[in-house]
Amino acid sequence: MKRLVVLALAIAGLVGVVPATSSALPPGVVPGPNSITGTVTDDLGQPVGGVFVSESSFTASAYTEADGTYLLTGFAAGSEVTVTASDGSGRFREASSGPVVASGLEAVVVDFVLQPYPTSGVTGLVTDATGAPVDGVSVQLLEFFGLGTTTGPDGRFTIASPFLPEGTFTLYVDPGFVRPDLRPVNVPVTIVAGTTVDTSVQLDQVAMFDLVVTSGGAPADARVSVWSAANFGGVVSSATVGPDGTVSLPILYDGDYYLEISSLTAEFASEFFPDTVLRSDAQRFTITGGQHVAVNVELEVSASISGTITLPDGSPGDFTMVGAVPVGLPESQFFDVPTCNRPLPDDPAGTFRKSCLHPSVDWVIKGFGLDQADNGYYPDSQSAANATPIAVDPGQEVTGIDLQLRPKSPNPTITGFSQQYFVTGTTTAGVRIFGTGFPADPNAIGIEADSSNFFFPAVDITVTSVISPTELIATIAVQPGDVGAVPIQKALSMTTSIGGNFYGGPNLLFGDPATQVASISGRVTDSRGRPVANAGVVLLGSTLDVFGNLVQITATTGNDGRWSAQGVTPGTYTVRFDGTETLSGQYWRQKSRAAEATMVTLRNGDARTGINASLERRGPVKVHRAASRYQTANLSFDLVGEGLSPIQGGFRVSVVTPFGLFPLQAEYVSPTRLHVTGFAFTGTWDVVTEWTGNDGLTKSTTCVQCITVYDELGGVFAYENFVYPGTTTTVVYFGNGLVDITKVAVGGTGVSVQSFAPTDGGLAVTFVAKSSAALGPRTVTITRIDGSTTTAELVVGVPF
């Protein structure tokens, strides 16, 4: 039998001093030859029970009785051993005897005096603003999870532990539901080794917003929310006003806040205080201490706008396809503005009624195409900037607003820039942006560069004119930023917004003011020479961008099968044709692997043409067979199928078991074969193969119970193991046959198996020791599928 060792922190307070009794040893046990006995006491001379005493090779071990006595037996006469006493409570240091020679004539006596660990901590008094002590308040050291207490009736608290390091930490005092009129507070405390620091805390009264909300001179039916102004950090307090129109909302922490008043009826309009629909225009209140802020709110009578929405073929749309947008509102805040639809039962199809509108602003009506048409603004505009504003008065209903949507356009793409590298601290006008599917209205096109990483500069891109559906003119303003001294070393990813819908794009590169560009184009057809529309083309560069990814440029074929990428950085590229749902993709020229592809080298000013592809038709992907026997630690097999392609978005292969999904590595070999490697738990399982189609959707096929995994590794537990009462610990079983995990058992009481999980090469079993009644060794039995067993020892309550 092998023993188990897992290193764990001692948990203070689990094994305490047991009062002495008259019994020196268990009944009927008498020290004799070839034994070691003794008593374990603390530094005050008091006996300590529950201490683990063992000799160095673990040939013999025991726990001290309540009176501190112990007995070790079974030594060979004349053998030299070292005896160690270890207290699992964490109160005392470990003690060792040094070499002891066992006697064949009488018991050898070895007594231990355990020295306590020095205790560090913090103590103090918690009071309210009047100086009165506060009972039941939670006090925690935030940096040490679970290390805390509550104040007593006298308001005092103490947190102490022998394991606290020196340093400055945060004492969090939270009155919670005990005293909701008081504010929580963070107090810095400096812990000194072996010292209990005295820190007294006074809790302030909570701050309050006291509101009176009326509408039409009468108490309003509304809900008030307090928002944190820090990065629009969310609602921190919210409540419905009372019958008298009043409500008070507590604020626990200092900071800046703003108010949102939401009408609970359509008769009155919701707003941000004071009298605005834009949260960016709301008044900010700076709250410090326990101040009270009185606010009076009068809600406006709401207005409405009604009309019809029509699809491009003349058929009526749906009222849910219409939104009302305040003039000047950024698209990102559109859904922050409360409005409502109020169609009537007898309204004809296509009728919309936008209600709950605030009369303090003018509104524009926006139609959402919902994949049936392009988005559009009333009367026939692609952007809010060119829409016709509609002014409303309190209680007014504006009618006759009829909006017809335009036919659906292809999603726009961006393939490159006339200037590939930009310098920080400059503004460059007249930059040409190449791509496809650009609308005629420049205000409908928003181009954003992701500058969330502070190492990159902030970039503002403004489209000034549209030359054609494939070319824009823009101004790019680059704020000063850290782009480094080395050219071509920084990049920002881009997204493009057409009417509020965002699409991907290439990177903007920074660091080199030189204008270095090239272009590349070609045509994609099927095996019969017919043009292939909407096929993806990807140029994979041979150099890495700052994100560690290969430089990548994308394009899409038009209805004539032609594609082009303008403003391409000179360099060497691999060209990938992604194909369609019915046509298999390939690399240039007619290669299935990137490593076999013919590379394309572009120099400054090159206009490379003739990068063509002829795509073969492919059948549906199916995976229907796998080999049947593999070792757990080195899983390696082939999946046999049909219609496989290396560039369908990548394959993901997983083994499905009752214990979870095990992802495997899948490598394309041929149109009929995938090679799979990885780890799976023992058993007979389904194998699921997933891939991403050119429509962006995840597809899958399942090979039902087509793989049986055997665990053919030897060994038992990976480590010797100790577990402390009240805690859990995990050990690893290294196999030696198929394991029936429903038959992992622990002998004795107080210890149970909490969970199982596969691990690389075996089985991780988590044990929990429930209480001090679990002290002592336990036998763990693991049963294999064939009925044979393996055992190991789990020792409870022993520090290492």
N, C-alpha and C positions, 0 to 999 in steps of 0.2 A: 504494500500500500504506500502510495506517495503522499507526502504532506503538501499543503498549499500555503503560499505566502503572498499576501497582497498588502502593500504599504498603505496605511490610512492614518489620518489625524485622530488623536484621542479626542473623544467628545466629553467635555467636562460635565461632572455631575451625574454620570450614569452609574458609577459604583461608589458608594459612600462608606464611611466608617461604621462598622456594625458593633453595637454594644457587646462587651465581653460577657461570656456565659461561664458556667462552672465546668463545661465539657472541654477537656484539653484536646482530645482527638475523637473521631467518630467512634461510636460504641463498638467494642470488641477489637479495636486497632491498637496494638502495642508496639512501640519502637523496638527494633531488634537488630541483629547483625546485618551488615550490608545495606544499611538504610541511613538516611539523613533526615534530621528533624530540627525544629526550631520554632521561634516566635518572631512575628513581624510587628513592630510598633512604629508610631510616628515620632516626631522630634519631641513631643510632650510626654512620651512614654505610654500613650494609649494604643491598645491593640488595633490592628487594621485587618478587617476581614475582606474576603473576595480578591486578595492579591494573588497573581499567578506566579508560582515558584517553579522553576524548571532548571535542569542541568543543561549544559551547552549543546549536547547532541540530541536533546529532546527524548532521551531514552526514558526518562521519568519526569512527570510534572504533576502539579496539584494546585488547588486553590486553598488559601488560608481559611480556617474556620472563623467563627464570629469572635473568638478570643485571640485571633492572630496566629494560631499554631498551624503547622503543616507537617506532612510526612511523605518522603520520597523513598521508594524501595526498589529492589531488584538490581543493585550494583554488584559488580564482581569485587571480591575482597582485594584490596590494594590498588584498585583503579583510581586514577586521579581525574577529578571533574571540577567544573566551575558551576556554581549555583547562582541563579539570577532571580531577583524579585521585582516584578513589574506591576504597577497599579494602573488599571485601565481607566480610572476616573480622570486622569490628567492632573491630579492635585500634587502627586509626589514624583520625585525623580526616581529613575531605575537604580537599583543597587545590586552590586555583584560581590561574591564572596572571595574571589581569587581561587587558586587551586586548592582542592580539598581531597584527601585520600580516604576512600571508604574502608571501614574496618570490618573484618569478619567476626569480631568479638562482641561489639556493641554499636549502638547507633551513634553517629557523629552529629553533634549539635552545632547548627549554624543559625545564629539569630541575625535579624536585619533591623536597622533603624532607618526609616525612610525620611528623607529631607523634602520639605515642600518646595514646589516651584514658586518663585516670587509672583505675586498677583499685581497686575496693573489695571487701572480703570478710571472711572469718572463717577462722582457722586454730586448731589446737589438738591436744590429746592425749586419747585415750580409754583409760581404764584400768578394771580391775575393782576390787572392794573391797579386794584385796590390794596394789593399786598396779601390777599387771602390765599392760603394754600389750595391747590387744585388736585383733587383725588382722581385716580383712574386714567391719567393722561399717558399716552404711549410715548416712550422715549427709546430711540434707536440710534445705534452707530451705523450710519448708512453704508460705510465701506465694508462692513462685516455682516453679511446676510444672516438674519435670525438672532443677532446679538443685541438684545434690548430688554426692556422691562416696562412696568407701569408704576406711576407714583402711588404712594400709600395715602391714607387719610390725612397725614401731616404734610402731604405734597412732596415728600422726599423720595429719591430714587438712588440706586447704586447699580452700576454695570461694571463688572470686574471679571478678568480671566487671566490665567497664566500665559495665554498665547497671544495677547495683544502686543504688537510691535510698538516701538517708539515712533512718534510722528504726530502731525496735525491732521485731525479727521473731523467729520461733520456729525454733530449731535442733532438729530431731527426730533423735535418735540411737537406732537400732533394731538390736540384735544379731541379731534374726531367728533363722534356723536355724544361723548360725555359732556362737552361744553361747546356746542356749535356756535356760541356767541364769541368764541376766542379764535385767534388766528394761529395756524401752525408756524413754526419758525425753525430755521437752520442756525445752529450756533457752532462756530469752530472751537474745537478742544484739542489741547496738546497733551498726548499721553506720554508719561515718563515711566520708565521701567521700575517696577517695584513700588509705585506710588499711586494712590487714588486721588485724582485731582478734583477739587471742589469747584463746581460751576453751577451758579444759580441762574434761573431763566424766568423772565417775566413775559407773560403772554398778553398781547394787545387785543382790544376788541376788534371784531371784523369790521371792514369798511362796508358801506351799504349804498346802493342806488335806491332812492325813494322816488317812485314815479307816480304821476297822476296822468292817466290816459283817457282822453275824451274824444268823441266824434259827434259832430253836430250839437255840441254843448252838453251831451249826456255821457255818462260813463261808457267806455268802449268795451266791446267784446274782443279782446286781443291778447296776444302772448308777447312778452318782452324777453329778448335774449341779449346777454352781455357777451361781446366778442373780445378776445385778446387781440390787440393791435400788432403784436409782434409777429410779423410774417403771416398775418391773418391766421393766427394760431388756433382758431376754433372757439366754440361756445364754452364759456366757463361757468355760466349761471343762466337759468331760464325758468320762467314761471308765467302762469296765466293771471291776468289782472282779476281782482275781486269784483264783487257786485257794485262796489262804490267807485270802480275805476282805478284803484290804487294797487300797487304791488311794490314789495321791497326785495331786492336781490343782493345777497352777500358776496363780497369780494375778499378772497383769502390772502392774495399776494399783491405786493406793490407792482405797478406797471401802468401801461396805457391801454385804455379800453374804448369801445364804441358800442352804440346801442342799435338794435334792430327791433322794430315794432311791427309784428305781423297781425293784420286784421284777420279775425276768424270768420268774418262774413264778407261776401262779395260787394257789399254796399260801400265799403270804405277801402282805401288803398293802403297797402303796407308800405313802410318806408324805413330808411335809416335816419336817425336823428342827426340834424334837424331838417326834416322835409326834403329828403333826396332819395332817389332810387339807386344811386351809385354809392357803394360802400366806400369807394375811394374819396368821396366828398363828405363822408360822415364826420361829425365832430369827435375828436379824441379827448378823453378825460384821463388825466394823470392822477392815479390813486396812490396815496401814501398813508401808512398808519391806519387808524380806525375812523377816518373821516366819513361823513354822510353827504351824499350829493343828491340834491333835489332837482328833479326834471319834470317839466310839464309838457305833454305831447297832445296835439290836436290832429287827429287823422283827417285827411282830405276825403271828400266824396269821390269815389272812383268813376272812371269813364270807360267807354268800350269802343271798339272798332269792329265792323262786320263787313262781309263781302263774300266772294267766291274764289276758289282756287281750282284751276283747270290744268290737266296734264297736257303734254305736247300733242297728243292725238285728239284733243278736244273733249275727252271724257273728264268727268268731275273727279277732283282729288278728295282727300279726307281732311277734316278740320284739324286733325293732329299734325298735319304737314305744315302748319302755319305758326309762326312765332312773331311776337311784337318786341322790337329792340329799341331802347332809348337812343336818340341821336348822340353820337360820340362815344358810345360804349364799346370798349374793346371786345373782340370776339371771345376772348378768354373769360370774360365776366358775364357773358350772355345769360347763362343759366342761374346767375345770382339774383336776377331781377324777378320778383314774383309777379306773375300774370296768371290768368286762368281762362280756359275755354268754357263757354256757356251756350252750346248749341241748344235750340229749341226742338221739341219733338216733331213739329211739322216743318222744320227747315228742309228745303230741297237738298239733294246730294251735292256735295262740294261747298256747302255754306260753312263759313267759320265766324265765330264771334269771340274776339279777344277782349276779355273783361278784366276787372281789377286793375286798370291802368291808372297810374299816378298822374295827375294833371299838371305837375310842375315841370314836365319835360315834353318835348316833341318826340313822336314815335315813328319808326319805319316798320313796314310789314315785310317779313322774310318768309319765303316758301322753301321747304326742304324737299328735295327730289326723292330721297329715300331709295336710291338705286333705280328709280324709274325716270328721273330727269335730273337736270342740273339744278342746284340751288339758285334762287333768284330773289330780288327785292322789287317791291312795287315802285313804279308800274312795270318796268322791264329793264332791270339793272342787275349787274353781276356783283355789285358791291354796295355796302351801306352808304359809302361816301357819295355815290351817284343816285341814291334812292330819293324819292320825294317825301320829305318829312310831313307828318300829320300832327297838327296841334289839336289838343283836346282841352275842354273846360270841365270843371267839376260836374259830374252827373251827365255829361254829354255822350250820345251815341253817334259816332260817325259811320255812315253806311255807304254802300256802293263801291267798296274797294275791291276791285276784281283783278286777280293776278293769274297770268298764264305762264307756266314754266317752259323752259327751253328743252330741246331734246338732250339726252345724256351724252356728254363728251367723254372721250377716253381720259383715264387718269393722267395727270401731267407727270412728266419726268424731267430731271435735270441731269445733263451729261457732262457739262464742263463750263469753263469760263475763258474769256479772251485773255485775261491776265490770271495766271495760275497762282502766283505768290504775291502776298500783300504785306505791307510794312505797317507796324503799329504806329499810332499817333498821326496817321494820315487819312485823308478822304479822297477816294478815287471815283471820279464820275465817268460815265460812259462805258462802264464794264459790260461786255456782252455775255449773256448767259444762254447757253444752248440746251435744247431739250425737245420735248414734244408736248402737245396738248395744252398750250398756254391759251387762256381766254383773251379776248380783245381788250377787256377793261383792266388797266394796270392796278387799280385799287382793289381788284378781286384777288390779287396775287400777293401773298405774304411769304417772305423767305426769312427763315430764322436760323441763326447759327447757335449751336449749343455751347454756351460759355459757362456752364455750371462749374467746371473745374477752374479754380482760381489761378492756375498756372497759365491759363489762356486769356487772351485779351477779349474784351467785349466788342461785338460786331453788330452794326446796324446796317441792314440791307434794304434799300428802298427802290422798288421798281418804278422807273420814270416813264417808260413807254414800251409798247409791244410792237415789235417789227413784224412778226408773223407767229403762227402757232408753234414755231420751233426756235424763236429767238426773242430775247428780252434785252432792254437796256436798263441798267441799274446803277445806283450810286452806293458804294461800299465804304462806310466810315469805320475805321478800326481805332479803338481807344488804346492808349498806352497800356502795354502789358508785358509780361515776362515771356518773350519768345526765344530768348537765348541768343548767343552770338553766332551759332552755327546755322547757315542757311538751310532751308527746307527741313526743319526739324520740328515744326509745330503744325497741328492741324485741328480744325473744328468740324464736327459732323453737322450736316445741314438737314432741315426739313422744309418742305414747301406746303403752303396752305392755299388752297383754291376754295373760296367760299366757306372757310372754316374746316375743311377736310385736309388732314395733314398726310403728306407722302414723303418718302425718303429721298435722299439726294447724295451727291458726292461730298468730299471734304473740301474745305477751304484751307489752303496751305499758306503759312507765314514764314517770313525770314529772308526771302530773296526778292528784291525789287525787279529783277530781270524778267522780261516777258518771254517765256519759253513755252511755245505751244506747238502741237501737231494735231492732225485729225486722222481718223480711220473710219472706213465704211465697208459695207458689203451687202450681201443679199442672202436670204434664207428661203429655201424651197423644200418641197417634199421630194420623194424618189421619182415622181412623175414630172418634176419641173414646175409644179404649181407653187405660187408664192405662199408663204406661211406668215400670217399676221399675228401680232401680239406674242411673238416668241422672245424670251429674254436673252440678252447677250451680255456677258460679263467679261471685262478686261481685268485680269489679275496681274498686278505689277510684281516685279521681282524684288522690290525693296519694301521695308516695313514702314508704316506710319508711326506716329508717337504712341499709338495705342497698342503697338506690338502686332498689328494686323497687316497683311499684305495690302498695298494700295489697290483699291478696287473702283472701277468705273462701270456703270451700267447703262444699257440702252435697250430699246424695244423696237421690234420690227413694225413697220406700217402695213397697210392693207396690200401694198405691192411687194411685201417681203423685205424691203430695204431697211437698213439701219445705219446709223452714223453716230460717232462721238466726236464732238468738237472741243477744242481747248484742252486737249490731252497733254499731260506732262510727258516730255520725251523720256524714253526708257524702254525696257524689254517687258513684253506682256504675254501672258497665256490667254487665249481667247476661248471662252466657254459658251456654247449655245445650249440654253436650258430646254428648248423644245416646247412641246405642249402636252396636254393630257393624252393625246393619241400618237404623238411622234416622239421617239426617243432622242434625248439630247446627245451631244458629243463635244469633243474638243477639236480645235483646228489642227490638222486636217484629218477628219474622219477617224479620230482616236477616242477610245473610251476612258483613258486615264490621263490625268494632267501631266504625269511624268513622261508620257509618250507624245504629248502634243508638240506641234511645230510652233516655236516662239515667233513673235512679231516684234521687231525692233524699230522704234520711232525716233527720229532725230529732229532737232529744232526746225520747224517749218515744213516737215513732211506732211503730205496729204495722201495717206496710204489707202488704196482701194482694193477691191477684189477679195476681201476676206469673207468668203462665202461658205455656206454649209448646205448639204442635202440630207435631210433628216429621214430616217427610216421609221416605218410604222411599228408600233409595239403593242403587245397585248396587255391585258390587265396583270398586275403583279400578283403572283401567287407563290406561297411557300408551303410545301406539302410534305417534306420528309427531312429527317435528321438521323444521324447515327445513334446508337442506343446505349453505349457504355463509356463513361469518362470519369477520370479522377477529379475530385472536388477542387483540389488546389491548383490544378492546371487544366481547366476546362478548355477544350479546343475541338471544334467540329464544324462541318459544312452543312448549310441549309440549301436544299435543292428546290428550285422553283422555276419560274418563267417570267419574261417581261421585265427583268431587273435592269436598272440603268444606274451608273455611278453618279449621275448628276440630277437626281430627282429631288434633291434637298437633303440627301443623306439618309441612311437607314439606322433605325434604333431597334435593337433586338433585346427582348427581356424574357426572363423565365418567370412564370407566374406560379407562386406557391401560396399556401395559406398563411405564411409568415411574412409576406410582402412581395414586392416586385423587384427582381434582381436584374439591373441593367448590365448588358454585355456589350463588348466591342464588336462591331460588324464591319467587315471589309469586302467591298465589291470584288469578285473574281471574274465573273462573266455574266452574260444575260441570264444564265440558269443557275448561278451558284454564288452564295455568300459564305465567307469564312468568318466564324464567330469564336471569340475567346473571352474568358472572364471567369467568374466564380459563381456557383449556385449551390444551394443547400441540397443535401441528399434527398432523393425521392424521384418519382416519375411525374413530369410536369408538362404543361402547355408552354409553347414558345410563341410569343407575339412579335411580329415584325411590323414596324411603323415607318412611314416615309411621308415627306411633304410633297404634295403635288404642286404643279405650276399655278393652281388656283389658290395656293396658300393654305389649303386645308390638309389636316393630318388624316392619313388613310392607314388602314391596318389589315393584316391577315393573320390568322391563328393556325398554328400547327398543333393539333390536339394530342396531348400526352405522347409527344414524339421524341422526348429525350428522358433517359433515366440516368441520374447522377449517383455514382457510388462514392462513398467516403472510404478510401483505402489507406488513410494515413494511420500510423501507429501512435501510441502514447496515451496518456490520460489527461489529468489537469496540467495546465501550463505553469501554474505557480502554486507555491504553498499559500494558504489563505487564512487570514484572520478577519473576523467581522465583529463589530462592536454592537452591544445591545442598543436598539432604537435606530440603527442605521442599516443601509444596504451595501452590498459589495458584489462585484461581478468577477467571475473567474471564467477561464476559457477551457473547454474540453477539446482535445485534439483527435477525436475520432477513434479509430480502430474498429470500423464496421458501421453499418447504417444504424443511426440512433433513433429510437422511438422517443421523441421529446415529451410525449405525454407520460412517460414513465421515468422521470427524474425525481427521486425521492430523497428526503432528509430524515434520518432516524432521530428519535427522541422528540422533545417538545420545545416550543419557543422559537423554532427556525422554520421558515417555509421558502419555497421557490416562488419568486415574484414574477419573473418573466424570462423568456427565451429570445435570443436573437442570433442570426447567423453571423459569423465573423470569418475572416480570411483563414481558411484551413480548419475550421471547427465550429463549435457551438458556444456562445456566450450565455452563461446562466447567472441570473441575478438573484441573490439570496437576501432575505431580510431577517434580522434577529429582533424579535418583538419586545423583549423585556430582559431584565437581569435574570429571570428564571431560565434563560437560554444559556447561561454560562457553562462552558465546558466543551469538550470535543463532540462532534457529530459525524456520523458516517453518511456520505452522499453516495447513492447507488444510481448508476445510469444503465438502463436496459437497452440492448441492441435489438434490431428488428428480428434477428434470429433467436432471441430469447436469452442470449448470454449477457452477463453483466460486468461492469467495471465499477470499482469503488474507490473513493478517496476520502480524506479526512478534512472536515471544516471545523476550525477551532473558534469558539465564540468568547469574546471578552478579553482577548489577549493583545496588548499593544506590542508593536515591534520596534 
